[in-house]
Amino acid sequence: MTNNERTIQEPKTQKGKLMKDKLKKAAAVVYGEKGYINTRIVDITTEADVSEGNFYRYYANKDEILVDIIEDMIDDIYEESMNQAKNQSGQKIKVSTRAFFKSIKKHAKLYNVFVQVSGFDPFYKEKQQELRKRFLKNVRRTFEKQEISPDVDLDYISSAIASMIQQTAYNWCVLGGEKEYDLEELSDVVSNIWINAIESNKISTH
């Protein structure tokens, strides 16, 4: 897969933007159902009900459209949790974690493809690391705002909490978990572990 030289053409008209959006929505469906290897351009154009010529007007190959829809997904996952955190002053951790879980579930099939291609393609591995860095930065910020003991290594604890949240979301919202589950209850359990980590590492006032 070669993603270093992208030839994606941005549409100049409203009609072109609508066509490109139609292709991206179709690609997200097809990749989610067929996975990376089995997806063909004709599958995408059939799902979108457009000609292959329309596809090649915006993308050179199936990899370029995958890049586009994954970048959209990453932005959506990150921005959704951030927006919820800004809009809620009381329980920011619980609200933002719940939003993150819901966003992962919303993109479950495509997110699974993203994880798969990240295992063998350096470009997507970098994208996965980009999402983690953005998420890790926000987790660390919650600790920095508290009076955390100087003995606590913020890099370690932030990494551990971020990994717990991301892996739990993947295991349950993408892979289906070990049993039937309630998304809000699950995300609250994870949030409580995060909150307890903050409280237990605060500077003692006694």
N, C-alpha and C positions, 0 to 999 in steps of 0.2 A: 504494500500500500504506500503510495507516495503522496504526502500531503504538504510537502514543503513549498511547492509552487502552485498556489491556488489560482484558478481562473474564473472564479465565481463572478458573474456579472450582476450588478445591482440594476433592477428595473428602473426606467426613467418615467414611466407612466403609471397611472393608477391601475389600468388593466394589467400591466406587467406585474405589479406588486401583488395583485389578486391571484394571478397565475402562479407566481412563485410560492405564495402562501399555500395554494392548493397542492402544489407538488410537495412541499415540506410536510403538510398534514398527512398526505398519502404515504410519504416515505416513512414517517414515524409509525404509521399503522403496519406497513409491510415489514419493516425491520423488527418491530415488536413481535410479529407473528412468525417470521421466517428466520430471524437471526441474520448476522452479517454475511456468512458464507453463501446461504441459499437465496439471498435477495438479488434480483436482477432489475435492470433499468425498466424492462418491459413490465415487471410486476408493479413498479411504482406508477408508471404511466397508465396502466390498466386500472389501478386503484383510483387514480386521479381522473380517469376518463379523459385523457388528453393524448395528443400524439407524441411520439418520441422526439420529434422536431422541437416541440415546445420545451422538452426536458433539456436538450442540448443548447437551447438558447441561453440557459442560465447555469448549467453545470456540465463539466467535461466528462464526469464519470459518477458512479454511485458513491464513491468515497467523499466527493466534495459535498454532496447533499447531506451525507451523514455528519460531516463536520458541522454544517450549518445547523442541523436540528439538535445536535448535542450541545453546541454553544448556546442555543436558545434555552435548552433544558437546564443547563448549569445556571444561567442567569435567573431563570424562573425559580429554581430551588433556593438559590441564595437570597434573591430579592423578596420572596414571599415570607421567609422567616424573619428577615430584617424589618420588613414593613410591619409585621405583627408585633415585633418587639418594640418598635417606635410608638405604635398606637396604644400600647397597654403600659401603664406606669406601675401597676401593682405587682403582677406576677409575670414579669418579662421572660424569665427562664422557661416557665411552663408554657406560656403562650407561643414563644418562638420555637420551642422544641416540638410542640404539637403541630405547628405550621410546617416545620421541616419534615416531620413524619408524613403529613398529608400530601406534601409536594412529592416526596419520594414515591408514595403509593400512586399518586396521579400519573407519574411517569414510569411506573414499575417496569413495563416491558422494555422500553427504550433504555432505561437505566441499566437493566440487566445486560443489554447488548453493549452498552458503554463499558461496563465492568469486564466483559468478555474480551473486547478488542483492546482494552488497556493492558491485558496480559501479554499481548504479542506485538503491539504497535506503539513505538515510542511517542508518537504524536498524541495519541489518546491517553497514554500514561501521564504525559505532561499535563493534559487537560484535567485528569483526575487529581493530580497533585495541586493544580491551580484551585480546584473546588475545595480541597482539603485545607489549603493555606488560608483561604478566605474564611472558612468555617472556624479553623483553629484560632485565627486572630480574634474572632468574636468571643470564643470561649475564654481565651486568655484575658480579654478585656473585663469580663465579669469578675475574675479573680483580682485583677489590678485595682478595681474600684472598691474592694473590701480591704480591711486591715488584716491582711494575711501575714502569718508568721514569716520572718526573714529566713527561717530554717527550711521553708518549703521552696522547692525548685518549681517555678511556675511553668517552665518548659515541659517538665515531666508530667505534672498534674493536668495541665491543659491538654497535652497530647493524649493522656489516658482517657480523659472525659470525652474529648472529641471522637476518639476511636470507638468508645462505648456507644455513643449516640449514632454514629454513622453505621457501625456494624450491626447494631440492633435494628436500625431502620431497614438495612439491606436484608437481614435474615427474616424479618417479619413482614415488611411491606412489599418486598420483591419476591423472596423465596417462599413466603407463606407461613413461616414460623412452625412451631411444633404442635399447635392446636388452634382452634378458633379463638380469635382475640378481638378485643375492643381497642381500637386505635388510640382513643383518648386516654383510656386507662393505662395502656402500655407506655405512651409517651409521658404520662404523669409519673409512672414508676421511675423511668429514666431521669426525669427532671428532679425528682426527690433525691436520687443518688448524687446528682450534680450539686444540688443545694446543700446536702449534708456534707459534701466534700468542702464546700466553701465554709460552712459553719464550723466544722471540726478543725479547720486549719487557720482560723482567725487567731489573732493575738489574744491571749488570755487577759482579762481585766481583773482577775482575782489575785 
